[in-house]
Structure formats: C-alpha cells, structure tokens
Amino acid sequence: MAPGISSSFVVFICFIPQTIAMIEGLYCGLENCYEILETVDRDSTKADITQAYRKLARKWHPDMHKTKAKKEEAEQMFTTIANAYEILRDEEQRSDYDYMLDHPDEYLSNYYNYYRRRFAPKVDPRIVVVVTITIISIIQYWAAWNNYNTAITYLSKEPKYRFRAQEIIKQEKLSNSTNKKKDRRNKELIREEEEAIIRKVIEEKMDIRGAYQKPTVYDVLWLQILLLPYTLYKYVASCIDWTWRYRIKKKEYDLAAKHYLIRRNLKISEGQFDALPDHEKEDHLLRELWIKEKFQVWKTAKEEEMKIKMAESARYKSYRRYMKKGGPGQMSFGPE
C-alpha cells in the first residue's frame, strides 16, 4: 500500500507546476496552447505551428458544419484555435508563454509580460514622436508664412503705406511709370507688375514684428528642440550675469535691462513689446517704468483715465444698463 501511495503522490507533484501555470485570462486560459493545436510541442518550428493551425482551421471552420449546435461548437473551437495560433506564431509572445510554463509561481511577472505584449503599441513610439514633431513643425512654419503674407497684403492695400511705398519707388526709380505712354503691354500686366514692386518695397522697408513677422527656420519646433540645450545654457548664463551685474555689483541698468523690466511689469511677451511704437517705448523710458513703484503709479493713472473714458462712452453706458438688467441670462434681444 505504501509504495502505491508514494507513486501516486510523486505523479501528482509532477503535474502541479503545469496545472498552476495555467492562469485563467492569460494566453489560452486553463488550456495548453500547444495541446490545443494537437500536433505541436515546444520544439516545433513556426512552419509546424502554421501547418497545424491550418489543418484544425479547416476542420473547425463554422461553414463546414450544418446544424446550429455544431456551428456554435465550431465557432468556439475556431476562436480557441485562432487564439492559440496567434500566441505561438509570435516569437515574443511564445517566449513569454514558455516562461510562464517554466515559472508558474511568478504571477506578477507573468501578468506583466502578458499585458505588456497585449497593450503595447504596434508602432515604435519614437517614430510616432518624430512624425508628430515633424507635422507640427510643418504646420507651424506654414502658418507663420501665411500670417506674414497676410500682413504684407494688408499693408500693400493700406493707403498710408501704399503711398509711402510709391514715393520710395519714384525716388529709387524702381518703376517704369515714366514710360507708360510707350509701354504697349496689357494694362493688367502693368498693374500686376506695379503691385509686385509695391509689395517688394513693403517687404524690404517695413519692419514687421510680433506674430506677423517674417518667419525663420529657427522658429519651428524641431530646431527649437535641437537647440534647447544651447537655449538653456544662454538662460542660465544670463541669470548669472544679471545677478552678478545688478544684484551684487549694483550697476545701473542698461537699455536692454530697462526694456526687459518694463516688459515684465507690463506682463507682455517680447514680441508684443517689440510691436509697440517707438514713441510709446520712449515714453515708458522717460517715465522710468522699470521701477516698480513708478510703474504702479503710472498703471493706476492709466486705469483711472480708462474709467473716465468708458464712463463717457455711450456704448459702455448701454452695456452697463444691459448688465444691470440681468446680462446674458435675461430674455432680450441684446443691449439696447
């Protein structure tokens, strides 16, 4: 009796790892993927696995069965066979599955390997990042050129700038206006040529800043990313220089430093500050708006001046009456 019991116990112990290795919800569930395909084992090649799958797929394809019960059974078997084939034909998934069979006690590792393969992106994330940045850079560059062309078109049609451009053309003799009587070309062509010359003069002479300035390749996202280390180096160096020059040595602010402090007090970007008229910048310098206390006084005076203007505005009075009556929530056709 004792030897029989020992043999049974040994056989039971030998089958424990294989049984525990089957985890419901992972790979083929509680079944062995190799056994599902019947004629393959862990030493089988990819060609053997494909051959076994095709043989079973033909056998269990739902179209090969006629009765409803047989079709339902065939659909379930066909799905199981296809799942086993998908796991074993992929080298990485097959390697993870074999690892699970050999290490059934490593539950967390087996779960991680399974879901990592199952939900991992099919495309290399690096390719996605590169393509995304490239598309953004192209759109960014195209939009910048579109804004610049829009600004040039507007300025070439604005009478003030158009007249100034024509004066420059006459001074520099860029136009053939003196030979108009002798020019036998189509009037439309002559007009197009004059418009092109005016546009060219505006492009060369007009200093457009801010969001509508002429774009450069250094403005696109790709180059900004590539130059990021250099940009960070310049920023750190400027901070150290500012601290040493104006905080430690207490030197007087130069023009660039004054502009920077005024821009920071105004809470506007560098492009917005550059777009301000020169006389307005000079006024800020004369009022010493880089000094916080003087800026606060100037700001308070500007706010009071704006309140007076708005109080005298008929449109603003109408808007205030509209808001007192309930604003956007009232049942009306808008401000009177």
Salt bridges, closest charged atoms under 4 A:
ASP63 OD2 - HIS61 ND1 3.65
GLU86 OE1 - ARG89 NH2 3.26
GLU92 OE1 - ARG117 NH1 2.96
ASP96 OD2 - ARG117 NE 2.78
ASP98 OD1 - ARG42 NE 3.68
ASP102 OD2 - ARG42 NH2 2.81
ASP124 OD2 - ARG126 NH2 2.76
GLU172 OE2 - LYS205 NZ 3.50
ASP183 OD2 - ARG185 NH2 2.78
GLU188 OE2 - ARG191 NH2 2.81
GLU193 OE1 - ARG185 NH1 2.74
GLU194 OE2 - LYS180 NZ 3.53
GLU195 OE2 - ARG162 NH2 2.37
GLU203 OE2 - ARG199 NE 3.56
ASP207 OD2 - ARG209 NH2 2.71
ASP241 OD2 - ARG245 NH2 3.37
ASP254 OD2 - ARG245 NH1 3.74
GLU280 OE2 - HIS284 NE2 3.90
ASP283 OD2 - ARG287 NE 3.02
GLU288 OE1 - LYS294 NZ 2.13
GLU305 OE2 - LYS309 NZ 3.54
GLU336 OE2 - LYS325 NZ 2.70
